Amino acid sequence: MKKLFMLLSAVLVVASCSKDIEPSMEMAAGEGAMRLGMAMPADLTAEDSVVIKVYKVENEEQKLIRRYESIADVPEYLALLEGDYVAKVQVGEKRAMSFDTKYYYGEQTFAVESGIVTPVTVDCKLQSTIVVVNYDATVVEKLSEGYFTTVAIDDAYDSSAIATGDVLSLIYEETKEGYVIMPEGETSLYWHFEGTHPAEGDIVKEGLIENIKPAAKYTITLKYSKDAPGNLVFEAIVDESIEEFDDVIIFSPDPTIMGDGFDVAETQLSTVARTYNIASLAAINLMTMSVDGVDYDLLTSVPAGVTLNKSDDMSYQLILAPEFFNSVSGGEQGVTFHIEDVDGGKMSKEVAYKVQGVMPLTAGDYDLWFATASFKAMVLSEAASVKVAYTTDGTEWNEVEATAGENGIYTATLTTFAAAQNYEYKLVVDSADAGKSLTIATAAGTQLPNGDMERWHTASWVLPYGEGDAPFWLTGNEGGNMVGATLTQSSTDVRPGSAGMYSAQLKSQFASLLGIGKFAAGNLFTGTFMLNGMDGIVTFGRDFAYTAKPKSLSFWMKNNEGTINQGSHASGTDIYTIMVLITDGTTFSVNTKDESSFLKLDKLDTLPGIIGYGYISGTDSRSEWTEETINITYREDMATAKPKKIVVSFTPSGYGDYFCGSTNSWMYVDDIVLNY
């Protein structure tokens, strides 16, 4: 487990903190300045061993241009020619073995620009290895005075070489820690204990610790304990778990934030409380924290799960408890700290967190067409049961089992995810709610453009869309216009309760010019139309952005079906036909010269490209406005197909493709709606 020896609990200001003004000295052309602030432990003074060097970097070579051997010698601003530099800082003496001093080292590259003061922050990290010899109370109680432990830089115990100084060593006569800088090529420490028991005589214990690492802690514990029969046995326990330290001295003109016992550069877990130490060279006047789109002004108030302890105006301790993350979405989150002081110093730092809880649903996580949603959640602990619970009314919760994936991510798949719903969802771990519950409002299904029939305009003929609109609905008016007939137009006869002013009026008629003409059915459809001599080609189908799967098509209509008096394909009463098709992008071109191209209602379930279909057809008339609904049947063999186009078609004369029908047939249509 990492520990942080926090050296910012008290700070000494050894340079002016006027960070937002120009230095008092004159800067020549091509000259700028650097500013190195000092934040130090309270027990570090200007007399301590601190060496600061500044190098000019040219062609990858470093030339020493400044050296300071005490903090007091460092100027407030250091004038430098513009260019690239590196600052190197040493704290403490670089001694191979010592009980008195640890050694720190850090360096930071920086660039100087003409006329600009550049603040430079150097982190001096611990280079020493810490070796602790811990004498248990049982040793003090049982052994005679004079026991000791020798720790030497060697791979065996050689008392003669230690005595002459040929082998470097530390002798521990009490519990304490020592500091080691391993010489180049050396990787092992040998420890040797000697002591005397009044009854048992001399006791010797020793051992080898290999692969010694810097900035790590090794502990040798010596104690008496009972064995299985209950006898006292002297034992040595060596902790070689290599407990690494984030032991850092900060040389910075700006505020700093450090983790107490952890590295802020590493990803943290929301289930573990973390303490941050915050310090500055001047009084802190702004401290904010941002996470999951929420900003917190910590100097004004702190949210639940956050504790802010003030040491003085320049130093604070901030604690984030797991409770705080109950208000944060699950998954990977960045907690951003921003700190400013009264002298213009600023610092922003983001700490990465893994947060237990459900993660927000994104557009790629659900598909309203297929009614599926993949809820993802991050789980940070061992769990026997992981589920995602959801509700649409806030009272009845349903649970979906989640399966484990990589990096602690669990997925729960819902197969009834619907449009136009307000979902609330949360993570449930071992039957207990975990983390923040989230919400999502699913979009209502897309509606047909101009389905209320309110937008029309007239160019060379009447068109069922507004001027400048993209065409969606169309009619056969272009063909009727050749012989002076308008088959479909707007009408002010609207269904009861309509919010609009217009409906569509479809009128079948015999259109002729100079005795030449044909029967033309009133029509309204989604698609395109083109003339082919006196015939027409209708291509059914328009692009449509489906956001969900429609269940049916509703509309208001009234109609009259007259006796067929044109054409010979059929006799008796005319027949209206209304259909809706959902396709995978397939369109259907009907050429009135080619009967094989005509759409057959009883063949819709077999035509290529049709995902869903529905229709109504009949000879009955409606003298009053009536609401009708066509249910859409979806084909199982197209279950995985994605929809791209839609066909909707109205006509009071279903045999119109054969130029057959009644000139007394008409239909009004209003408020066409897809139901989801």
Secondary structure, 3 states (H helix, E strand, C coil): CCECCCCCCCCCCCCCCCCCCCCCCCCCCCEEEEECCCCCCCCCCCCCCEEEEEEEEECCEEEEEEEECCHHHCCCCEEEECEEEEEEEEECCCCCEECCCCCEEEEEEEEECCCCEEECCEEEEECCEEEEEEECHHHHHHCCCCCEEEEECCCCCCHHHHHHCCCCEEEECCCEEEEECCCCCCCCEEEEEEEEECCCEEEEEEEEECCCCCCEEEEEEEEEEECCCCCEEEEEEEEEEEEEECCEEEECCCCEEEECCCCCCCCEECCCCEEEEEECCCCEEEEEEEECCEEEECCCCCCCCEEEEEEECCEEEEEECHHHHHHCCCEEEEEEEEEEECCCCEEEEEEEEEECEECCCCHHHEECCCCEEEEEEECCCCCCCEEEEEECCCCCCEEEECEECHHHEEEEEECCCCCCCEEEEEEEECCEEEEEEEEEECCCCCCCCCCCCCCCEECCCEECCCCCCCCCEECCHHHHHCCCCCCEEEECCCCCCCCCCCEEEEECEEEEECCEEEEECCCEEEEEEEEECCEEEEEECEECCCCCCCCEEEEEEEEECCECCECCCCCCECCEEEEEEEECCCCEEEECCCHHHCCCHHHCCCCCCEEEEEEEEECCCEEEEEEEEEECEECHHHCCCCCCEEEEEEECCCCHHHCCECCCCEEEEEEEEEEC
